Amino acid sequence: MFKICVFASGRGSNLKAIWQNIAGRSLNIEIYSVVSDKTECGALEFAREKSIKTFSVAHKGKAGFVTYDFLIEEFKRNGINLIVLAGFLKKIPDEFVDAFPDKIINIHPALLPFFGGKGMYGMNVHKAVFESGMKVSGATVHFVDKIYDHGKVIAQKCVDISSASAAGEIANAVLEVEHSLLPFVIEKFASNKIIVKRKRVYIH
Ligand code: GRF
């Protein structure tokens, strides 16, 4: 069984898409746990509904929250294969990144390396894309390193936004693409089809 953990801060639509792909196609993948920086959010609610183990994490000890050190221990002990950030808004500490080399991925709602970095999340991204006048946007799945939205690109999918009349339209079109791209990439990891060769990542 290929074990993944999903980190999310918000409504959890990507988590749902991942879950549906696994359940709908009986894949040999288990969502071992869902982690949030909140104690209540859509992603946690969904996880509880599906009896998936949940954790709330904080950088320093805080009642009701575990620490990143605790999660490192927990994930190592349970043989977690992949950590998926799906709308997780806090920066992952360096020691956590070091503990899971090439095992943490993130989905970003734009075509990196454009429209990424600190502060570029949620509608900020789509507004910046809209203002830029770009005719395409899309979603990027990339490895997580110690710099925001900077790790190697694994997969991207474009959307035509040439007729978009508001940033919200771009957000909806990109979200739809995210819901197929992220489950696709996870499946490729689970079947060992992701090959890293220096700066490029190949999907076989
Ligand atoms: C997605 O657009 C994701 O790319 C971004 O945050 C959003 C999360 O949405 N990082 P959801 O919580 O999965 O619905």
Boltz pocket constraint, residues with backbone or C-beta under 6 A from the ligand:
constraints:
  - pocket:
      binder: B
      contacts: [[A, 8], [A, 9], [A, 10], [A, 11], [A, 12], [A, 13], [A, 14], [A, 15], [A, 85], [A, 86], [A, 87], [A, 88], [A, 107], [A, 108], [A, 109], [A, 121], [A, 122], [A, 175], [A, 178]]
      max_distance: 6.0
